[in-house]
Amino acid sequence: MLNTPVPMSQAVVVTPSDTTDVPLPNDRSVMRGFQVNVAGNVSVNMEGVGTSIVLAVLAGTYYPYSIARFRATGTTATGITAFFS
C-alpha cells in the first residue's frame, strides 16, 4: 500500500528558542515537516523525545519531521517554516 501524503493546511514562521516549543496554529494541529530558506544546522527536540539532535539541512528542501522545539543554541539555518495539517 502506498503512503498517501497529508496536505499541509497551515504554516508558522519559527524563531528558534532554547526554552519555548514551536507554537501550534491550533490545539489540533500536527506538525508534518519544515524547511529553511538558508542552509545550515538546526538543533531540534523531536516530538516525544527530550534530547536534542543537530541536523544539517539544505535551503528549500522539505524535511518530514515532527519537531517540538527548534533550539537557538546550535541552529545556524535561518528562515525556518514549520508546516501543519
Secondary structure by P-SEA (a helix, b strand, c coil): cbbbbbbbccccccccccccccccccccccccccccccbbbbbcccccccbbbbbbccccccccccccccccccccccbbbbbcc
